[in-house]
Amino acid sequence: MKRVGKETTKHHSPSIPITEERERERERERGWSGGGGGDRSIKEGCPIGFLMTTIIFVVVGVVASVSVRLCCNRGPSSNLFHLTLIITATVCSWMMWAIVYLAQLKPLIVPILSEGE
């Protein structure tokens, strides 16, 4: 982009530095949109991968809770302790996965590639 007064004219010469407007055009061509990452937003609805994996975590947590209840039946306080450990481990694992997944879905910082890439 070459500035002439207050108006801008388009040049595709590699010697002219890339301005913010040209950088936005390049991001749109690549499918990026500023700091928002892609065309999808979380407000549009959860992606199917997020919901399916959440359901898988719930199923794994329920199966683990039932198997511990059946296999390690040592009394009411011990059962409660085992159940608390299983639920805590399942929820913490799901939260770690969800944070990583959502960070990739909606990145705060987008990569800036050079002209050759």
C-alpha positions in Angstrom: 0.0 0.0 0.0 1.3 3.4 -0.9 -0.1 6.4 0.9 -0.9 9.5 -1.2 -2.3 12.2 1.0 -5.1 10.7 3.0 -6.1 8.1 0.4 -4.3 4.8 -0.2 -3.4 3.2 -3.5 -2.7 -0.5 -3.9 0.7 -1.6 -5.1 1.9 -5.1 -5.1 5.6 -4.2 -5.1 7.7 -6.2 -2.6 9.8 -3.1 -1.8 6.8 -1.3 -0.2 6.4 -2.2 3.5 3.3 -4.1 4.5 0.8 -1.9 6.3 -1.9 -2.9 8.7 -4.5 -3.1 5.9 -2.4 -5.4 3.8 -1.7 -7.5 6.8 -5.5 -7.8 7.5 -6.0 -8.9 3.8 -3.3 -11.6 4.2 -4.9 -12.8 7.4 -8.3 -13.0 5.7 -6.8 -15.0 2.8 -5.3 -17.5 5.3 -8.6 -17.7 7.3 -7.4 -15.7 10.3 -9.3 -12.8 11.7 -7.2 -10.6 13.9 -6.8 -12.0 17.4 -10.0 -14.1 17.1 -8.8 -17.1 15.1 -10.9 -18.3 12.2 -14.5 -17.6 11.2 -16.1 -19.6 14.0 -16.7 -18.0 17.3 -17.7 -19.7 20.5 -20.9 -17.7 20.6 -22.1 -19.4 17.3 -22.2 -22.7 19.2 -19.9 -25.4 20.4 -18.1 -27.5 17.8 -19.2 -31.1 17.7 -15.7 -32.3 18.7 -16.0 -30.4 22.0 -19.3 -31.9 22.9 -18.4 -35.4 21.9 -15.2 -35.4 23.9 -17.0 -33.9 26.9 -19.5 -36.8 26.7 -16.6 -39.3 26.5 -15.1 -37.8 29.7 -18.4 -38.1 31.4 -18.7 -41.8 30.3 -15.2 -42.5 31.5 -15.9 -40.9 34.8 -19.1 -42.9 35.4 -17.4 -46.2 34.3 -14.4 -45.5 36.6 -16.7 -44.6 39.5 -18.8 -47.8 39.1 -15.8 -50.0 38.7 -14.2 -48.6 41.8 -17.4 -49.0 43.7 -17.7 -52.7 42.7 -14.0 -53.6 42.9 -12.8 -51.7 46.0 -15.7 -51.9 48.4 -14.0 -51.4 51.8 -16.5 -49.4 53.7 -18.5 -46.2 53.5 -15.6 -43.7 54.2 -13.2 -45.5 51.9 -15.8 -45.6 49.1 -16.5 -41.9 49.5 -12.8 -41.2 49.4 -12.3 -43.3 46.2 -15.3 -41.7 44.5 -14.0 -38.2 45.4 -10.6 -39.0 43.9 -12.1 -40.4 40.7 -14.5 -37.5 40.2 -11.7 -35.0 40.9 -9.3 -36.7 38.5 -12.0 -36.8 35.8 -13.0 -33.2 36.2 -9.4 -31.9 36.3 -8.4 -33.9 33.2 -11.5 -32.6 31.3 -10.7 -29.0 32.3 -7.1 -29.3 31.2 -8.3 -30.7 27.8 -11.0 -28.1 27.4 -8.6 -25.2 28.1 -6.1 -26.5 25.5 -8.9 -27.2 23.0 -10.5 -23.8 23.4 -7.2 -22.0 23.3 -6.6 -23.5 19.9 -10.1 -22.8 18.7 -10.0 -19.1 19.7 -6.3 -18.1 20.0 -5.4 -14.8 21.6 -2.3 -14.3 19.5 -2.1 -15.3 15.8 1.2 -16.1 14.1 2.8 -13.5 11.8 4.3 -15.2 8.8 7.0 -13.7 6.6 6.4 -13.0 2.9 7.9 -16.3 1.8 5.7 -18.5 4.0 
